[in-house]
Amino acid sequence: MTSYLSIEALTVSYGTTRVLDHVSLDVGRGEMIALLGSSGCGKTTLLRSIAGFVLPESGAIKVEGRDIAALPPEKRGTAMMFQSYALWPHMSVAANIGYGLRMRAWKKDAIAARVDEMLALLQLEGFGPRPVTQLSGGQRQRVALGRALAVNPSLLLLDEPMSNLDYKVRLELRHELRALQQRIGITAVYVTHDREEALTLADRIAVIDAGRIIQCGPPEEVFHRPSTAFVAGFMGADNGLDLIERADGTLAAAGGSDVGRPVRGHFRGDAARLVPAADPALADTLMLPGVVAQAFYVGQGYRYRVRTGSTEIWVHAPERMDEGTSACIAIPRAALMLFPRDSTTMH
């Protein structure tokens, strides 16, 4: 991949707190990359550093080989779409979309023509004179996107732009935004804490934790082959077990007399089954006896919190089981993602 945006060993601190720790990332031309992580991990700081609102203490931010890290925001050729949209409430749709062009001293006729292009692109024809206060959340999101795209930025930066929308609207706009980004071929960096959003929108996902990129790759790779237990948990495999991997490759729960390699096993709740008792016919399956502590109906089956030893596991199942019922958690070996564990726990 030829790099269009290149971030090299970027470091940012707020006082004595290091927020970004030598972050490096390459983004190809026309690629959309999602920065995924929990609150406070540094993803928005990275985005604001690219935009020029945060100045790094060291490192480089290059667009087509030119370092823009010391330039003010207006000299970077980037456009940023904020979580709040930051639309002017006293202006019309057309005036909001054309705002950046007026700041760049475009002529009125050129602004009007460009605004019409954006209205057509975003399927908002006829909305130009309307006050933005009369728009739905999804329509406001489109206006904010039109304002960002109107200035023909080299990079489009999006800071959780759908977090304030209803779930149904978010689903619709994800697909619209992805189709639009691919159609116009713009390079985009998208910040989110929602893994479903990242999986839907991005060509690649960069998972960030404590100011560092832990893993970066295509959505399928990050989802199915996480590089660490943290990434596995963040991508939905949030059930974690301390296990022993025996010499023959079979697994046992830690704490017994088994000898082998100590590992941490992560798996998704929908990959396990609840069975009345351990079934020797289920080959290559880890069996853990437990008790149903809580049961929740979630529309397409049930979600159970099952207590096994000192650990609590979440399992999805189609059948109804009462709280307090004894059950066995059956986890196929193929569903377990194994990671190294502290060797001091080895038996």
HELIX and SHEET records of a PDB file:
HELIX    1   1 LYS A   43  ALA A   51  1                                   9    
HELIX    2   2 PRO A   73  LYS A   75  5                                   3    
HELIX    3   3 VAL A   93  ILE A   97  1                                   5    
HELIX    4   4 TYR A   99  MET A  103  1                                   5    
HELIX    5   5 LYS A  108  LEU A  121  1                                  14    
HELIX    6   6 VAL A  132  GLN A  134  5                                   3    
HELIX    7   7 GLY A  137  ALA A  150  1                                  14    
HELIX    8   8 TYR A  167  ILE A  184  1                                  18    
HELIX    9   9 ARG A  195  LEU A  201  1                                   7    
HELIX   10  10 PRO A  219  HIS A  224  1                                   6    
HELIX   11  11 ALA A  229  PHE A  234  1                                   6    
HELIX   12  12 GLY A  269  ALA A  271  5                                   3    
HELIX   13  13 ARG A  333  ALA A  335  5                                   3    
HELIX   14  14 SER A  343  THR A  345  5                                   3    
SHEET    1   A 4 THR A  17  GLY A  28  0                                        
SHEET    2   A 4 SER A   3  TYR A  14 -1                                        
SHEET    3   A 4 SER A  58  VAL A  63 -1                                        
SHEET    4   A 4 ARG A  66  ASP A  67 -1                                        
SHEET    1   B 6 THR A  78  MET A  81  0                                        
SHEET    2   B 6 LEU A 155  ASP A 159  1                                        
SHEET    3   B 6 THR A 187  THR A 192  1                                        
SHEET    4   B 6 MET A  32  LEU A  36  1                                        
SHEET    5   B 6 ARG A 204  ASP A 209  1                                        
SHEET    6   B 6 ARG A 212  GLY A 217 -1                                        
SHEET    1   C 4 LEU A 251  ALA A 253  0                                        
SHEET    2   C 4 ASN A 239  GLU A 245 -1                                        
SHEET    3   C 4 ARG A 261  PHE A 267 -1                                        
SHEET    4   C 4 MET A 337  PRO A 340 -1                                        
SHEET    1   D 5 ARG A 273  VAL A 275  0                                        
SHEET    2   D 5 SER A 326  PRO A 332 -1                                        
SHEET    3   D 5 THR A 285  TYR A 297 -1                                        
SHEET    4   D 5 TYR A 302  THR A 308 -1                                        
SHEET    5   D 5 THR A 311  ALA A 317 -1                                        
END                                                                             
